[in-house]
Amino acid sequence: MNDKLKSVLRFLLFLSIGLAILYWLYTGQEDSYLKYCSENGIPSEECDFLGKLMDDFSTINWFWILVVLICYNISNLSRTFRWQILLRSAGHPVRFSSALVSILITYFANSIIPRSGEVFRAAYITKLDNVPMEKALGTIAVGRSLDVLSLLIVIGLGFVLEADMLLEFLKDNNVDPIQMLKEKSWLGIVGILGLVALGVLFMKRDVLRKYKVYNVFEEKLLGFWKGIAAVRNLDKPGLFIFHSINIWVMYYLMTYFCFFSFAPTAHLSPETGLIVFIVGTFGILIPSPGGMGAYQFLVGTCLSQMYGINEISSFSYSNIAFFPIYIFNILAGFVAFLYLSFTGRNKETAEHATE
């Protein structure tokens, strides 16, 4: 089989995957809408999901959707530049194109299997620019830690502005941040036990180094640590901080600007945008492909319960805010895979990611 035919077959494969995802997304949302109608006493004959979407989408101001997508891509560029700084500080400068393609594939993978994207991201940058896998994972861990810190700051700001209302809403919808932290306390215990185990291994390293498996483990662990430690040796700390902040500013603006695309939400304030952004982020954090379902539920409920937006309009807005980004991630990931297919790098890298 020649290379050209292989490229065409890969193209058809990823096209089929993309279409299957879109169909799955549509059927899942249709079921959610029928359930929503049933719970709110709307007759089934009046509950046409496709018709509702078409009516609402026909009223969209697409200029603001374009602005939202521009903000999203600016955040992707900042995430790419920030990762380049981390990798370069870890001793492995990479091409901008390699870092960007790896990040796009991350979002594509997360849109299918939650939390799977980072493994593919590390695997692809390893293959494309010869970055050791463990160092790539270390720099990704730094980026994710900064994202968690940024999210906590944003949530803190939201609570300062709307503390009582936000807490009441989260509790009414079984999203209690304090309880979520308590439920994850076992992770802290596991982390402490892991550190104790690593300490024991470190103290016994002279004895254990006669075993090949330990030497391999030590090498990988040191590489991962060097990836994390890169944050202490940034060559451009100012730009690193700027891009870290800009990522989350763009995320917030995506929610706020999307208000203007839909008449029932066009009057909402920047403060409301911040609260809806926080609530939507909780939805995306719940394990589901791209936050599908959970995002629509929380954002729609937030707009109707906290800000008096009609329930059906709230549901429509949640889909208007969700669909463009989700579909963009699928299409951009598809293009990234296609690019790798035609450059002959995709197959080996995918196999490496799944090992």
C-alpha positions in Angstrom: 0.0 0.0 0.0 1.6 3.3 -1.1 1.8 6.4 1.1 -0.8 8.4 -0.7 -3.4 5.7 -0.3 -2.5 5.4 3.4 -3.0 9.1 3.8 -6.5 8.9 2.1 -7.5 6.0 4.4 -6.4 7.9 7.5 -8.4 10.9 6.3 -11.5 8.8 5.9 -10.9 7.2 9.3 -10.7 10.5 11.2 -13.6 11.9 9.2 -15.7 9.0 10.3 -14.6 9.4 13.9 -15.6 13.1 13.7 -19.0 12.5 12.2 -19.7 9.7 14.8 -18.9 12.0 17.6 -21.2 14.7 16.2 -24.0 12.2 15.9 -23.4 10.9 19.4 -23.5 14.5 20.7 -26.7 15.3 19.0 -28.6 12.2 20.2 -27.3 12.7 23.8 -28.5 16.3 23.8 -31.9 15.3 22.3 -32.4 12.9 25.2 -31.5 15.6 27.7 -34.0 18.0 26.1 -36.8 15.5 26.2 -36.1 14.9 29.8 -36.0 18.6 30.4 -39.4 19.0 28.7 -40.9 16.2 30.8 -39.6 17.6 34.1 -41.1 21.1 33.2 -44.5 19.9 31.9 -43.9 20.7 28.2 -46.0 18.4 26.0 -43.9 16.0 23.9 -45.4 17.2 20.7 -44.0 20.6 21.4 -40.6 19.3 22.4 -38.8 19.2 19.0 -35.1 19.4 19.9 -33.9 19.9 16.3 -36.6 22.5 15.7 -35.7 24.3 19.0 -32.0 24.4 18.1 -32.7 25.6 14.6 -35.0 28.4 15.9 -32.5 29.6 18.5 -29.5 29.2 16.2 -31.3 31.2 13.5 -31.4 34.2 15.9 -27.7 34.0 16.8 -25.5 37.0 16.2 -22.6 35.1 14.6 -20.3 38.1 14.9 -20.1 37.4 18.7 -19.6 33.7 18.1 -16.6 34.6 15.9 -15.3 36.8 18.7 -15.7 33.9 21.2 -13.7 31.6 18.8 -11.0 34.3 18.4 -10.7 34.6 22.2 -10.5 30.8 22.4 -7.7 30.6 19.9 -5.8 33.4 21.6 -5.9 31.3 24.8 -4.6 28.4 22.8 -1.7 30.5 21.5 -0.9 31.6 25.0 -1.0 28.0 26.2 1.3 27.1 23.4 3.8 29.9 24.1 3.7 29.1 27.8 4.5 25.5 27.2 7.3 26.4 24.9 8.9 28.5 27.7 8.6 25.6 30.1 10.1 23.0 27.7 12.9 25.4 26.7 13.7 26.0 30.4 13.8 22.2 30.9 16.4 22.0 28.2 14.2 21.0 25.3 13.3 23.8 22.9 10.4 22.8 20.6 8.9 24.3 17.4 5.8 26.3 17.8 3.9 24.1 15.3 4.8 21.0 17.3 3.5 22.4 20.6 0.3 23.8 19.0 -0.5 20.5 17.2 0.0 18.6 20.4 -2.3 20.9 22.4 -5.0 20.7 19.7 -4.8 16.9 19.9 -5.2 17.2 23.7 -8.5 19.0 23.4 -9.7 16.5 20.7 -8.9 13.6 22.9 -10.6 15.1 25.9 -13.7 15.7 23.8 -13.9 11.9 23.4 -12.4 10.4 26.6 -12.2 12.8 29.6 -8.7 13.4 31.0 -7.0 11.4 28.3 -5.6 14.3 26.3 -2.5 15.0 28.4 -1.0 11.6 27.7 -1.4 12.1 24.0 0.0 15.6 24.3 3.2 14.4 25.9 3.5 11.5 23.5 3.1 13.7 20.4 5.7 16.3 21.5 8.0 13.4 22.4 7.7 12.1 18.8 7.7 15.4 17.0 10.6 17.1 18.7 12.3 14.4 20.7 11.4 15.6 24.2 11.7 12.8 26.8 8.2 11.7 27.8 8.8 12.1 31.5 10.0 15.7 31.0 7.1 16.5 28.8 4.7 15.2 31.5 6.5 17.2 34.2 6.0 20.5 32.3 2.4 19.6 31.7 2.0 19.0 35.4 3.3 22.5 36.0 0.9 24.0 33.6 -2.1 22.1 35.1 -1.0 23.2 38.6 -1.0 26.8 37.5 -4.5 26.3 35.9 -5.8 25.0 39.2 -4.3 28.0 41.0 -5.9 30.4 38.4 -9.2 28.7 38.8 -9.1 29.0 42.6 -8.4 32.7 42.2 -11.3 33.1 39.8 -13.6 31.2 42.1 -12.5 33.3 45.0 -13.3 36.5 43.1 -16.7 35.1 42.2 -17.4 34.4 45.9 -16.4 37.9 46.8 -19.0 39.3 44.3 -21.8 36.8 44.8 -20.9 34.6 47.8 -24.4 33.8 49.2 -26.1 33.4 45.9 -23.3 31.2 44.5 -23.0 29.0 47.5 -26.8 28.5 47.6 -26.9 27.6 43.9 -24.1 25.1 44.1 -25.6 23.4 47.1 -29.1 23.3 45.6 -27.6 21.5 42.6 -25.4 19.1 44.6 -22.2 20.9 43.6 -20.7 21.7 47.0 -17.0 22.7 46.6 -16.2 22.0 50.2 -17.7 18.5 50.0 -15.9 17.9 46.7 -12.6 18.6 48.4 -13.5 16.3 51.3 -14.4 13.5 48.9 -10.9 13.9 47.3 -9.1 13.8 50.6 -8.0 10.3 49.8 -5.8 11.7 47.1 -3.8 13.6 49.7 -3.4 10.4 51.7 -2.2 8.6 48.6 0.2 11.5 47.8 1.7 11.4 51.3 2.1 7.6 51.2 3.7 8.0 47.8 6.2 10.6 49.1 7.1 8.3 52.0 7.7 5.4 49.6 9.9 7.6 47.4 11.8 8.6 50.5 12.5 5.0 51.4 13.6 4.3 47.8 15.9 7.3 47.9 17.5 6.2 51.2 18.0 2.7 49.8 19.2 3.8 46.3 22.7 2.5 46.6 21.4 -1.0 47.3 18.7 -0.8 44.7 20.8 0.5 41.9 22.1 -3.0 41.2 18.6 -3.7 39.8 18.0 -2.5 36.2 14.3 -1.8 36.9 15.2 0.6 39.7 17.6 2.4 37.5 15.0 2.9 34.8 12.5 4.1 37.4 15.0 6.5 38.9 15.8 7.9 35.4 12.2 8.5 34.6 11.4 10.0 37.9 14.3 12.4 37.7 13.3 13.4 34.2 9.7 14.1 35.5 11.2 16.2 38.3 13.3 18.2 35.9 10.2 19.0 33.9 8.6 20.3 37.0 11.7 22.1 38.2 11.9 24.0 34.9 9.5 26.6 36.4 12.5 27.7 38.6 14.7 28.5 35.6 12.3 30.3 33.2 14.2 32.3 30.6 11.2 34.7 30.1 9.3 34.8 33.5 7.4 38.0 32.5 6.0 36.4 29.3 5.3 33.2 31.3 3.1 35.1 33.8 1.4 37.1 31.1 0.4 34.0 29.1 -0.8 32.3 32.3 -3.1 35.2 33.1 -4.2 35.7 29.5 -5.4 32.1 29.2 -8.0 32.7 31.9 -8.9 36.2 30.9 -9.8 34.8 27.4 -11.8 32.0 29.0 -13.9 34.5 30.9 -14.3 36.7 27.9 -15.6 33.8 25.9 -18.5 33.4 28.4 -19.2 37.1 28.6 -19.0 37.8 24.8 -21.3 34.9 24.1 -24.1 36.7 26.0 -24.3 39.2 23.2 -24.8 36.5 20.6 -28.3 35.6 22.0 -31.0 38.1 22.6 -32.3 36.7 26.0 -28.8 37.0 27.5 -27.5 40.1 25.8 -28.3 42.4 28.7 -26.4 40.4 31.3 -23.5 42.1 33.1 -19.8 41.3 33.3 -20.3 40.2 36.9 -22.9 37.7 35.7 -20.5 36.6 33.1 -18.0 35.8 35.8 -20.5 33.7 37.8 -21.7 31.8 34.8 -18.1 31.2 33.8 -17.3 29.7 37.2 -20.4 27.5 37.2 -19.7 26.3 33.7 -16.1 25.5 34.7 -17.5 23.2 37.4 -19.5 21.5 34.6 -16.4 21.0 32.5 -14.6 19.5 35.5 -17.2 16.8 35.9 -15.9 13.7 33.9 -17.8 13.7 30.6 -16.6 14.3 27.0 -15.8 18.0 26.9 -18.1 18.5 29.9 -21.1 17.6 27.7 -24.4 17.5 29.6 -23.0 18.7 32.9 -22.0 22.1 31.4 -25.5 22.6 29.8 -27.2 21.6 33.0 -25.2 23.8 35.4 -25.1 26.9 33.1 -28.8 26.6 32.1 -29.8 26.2 35.7 -27.6 29.0 36.8 -29.1 31.5 34.3 -32.7 30.5 35.2 -32.4 30.2 39.0 -30.0 33.0 39.7 -30.7 35.6 37.0 -34.3 34.9 35.9 -33.7 33.9 32.3 -36.5 31.8 30.8 -35.6 28.1 31.4 -35.8 27.1 27.7 -33.7 30.2 26.7 -31.2 29.3 29.4 -31.0 25.8 27.9 -30.5 27.2 24.5 -27.8 29.6 25.6 -25.9 26.7 27.3 -25.8 24.9 23.9 -24.9 28.1 22.0 -22.0 28.5 24.3 -21.0 24.9 24.2 -21.4 23.7 20.6 -19.0 26.1 18.8 -16.1 25.3 21.1 -16.8 21.6 21.2 -17.1 21.3 17.4 -14.1 23.5 16.9 -12.0 21.2 19.1 -13.1 18.2 17.1 -12.4 19.9 13.8 -9.1 21.3 14.9 -8.0 18.0 16.3 -9.1 16.3 13.1 -7.0 18.8 11.1 -4.0 18.2 13.5 -4.3 14.4 13.0 -4.6 14.9 9.3 -1.5 17.1 9.2 0.4 14.3 11.1 -1.0 11.7 8.8 0.3 13.5 5.7 3.7 14.1 7.3 4.0 10.4 8.1 4.2 10.9 11.9 0.8 10.1 13.2 0.7 6.3 13.3 3.9 5.8 15.3 3.0 8.6 17.7 -0.5 7.3 18.4 1.0 3.8 19.2 3.5 5.5 21.5 0.7 7.4 23.3 -1.3 4.2 24.0 1.6 2.2 25.4 
